[in-house]
Amino acid sequence: MRCSHLMSEGERAVVADTSVFINLNPSGRAADILAALPFRVVITDIAASEVQEDRRSGRQMPRY
């Protein structure tokens, strides 16, 4: 779905759910991957707290 009619080029953003960040974290390159995208990626407070809890609990995600 194209959203260009809803947002200007400088305002494009995608809301990512928890699974996106859970899958990016093990790559060790999450910041690089997100920076390479042509839009901002945002996360809800609830999803961010879930990712932080995984880090605090020491949950180890598999590397791909």
C-alpha positions, 0 to 999 in steps of 0.5 A: 500500500502506498501512503505518499498521499497521506504523508509528505516524503519527509514524514514517511514512517512505518510502525513496527511491532515487537517481532520486527525488533526481536528479529533485528536484535540478534543481527547485531546490525539493527541500527544499520539496517534501520538507518538504511531504510528510506523511511523512519521506523517507529515502535509503540511504547508497549512493544518497546517495553517487551523488547527491553524486558527480553534484554533484562531477562537475558533472553537469547535470540538465535542468530541467523 
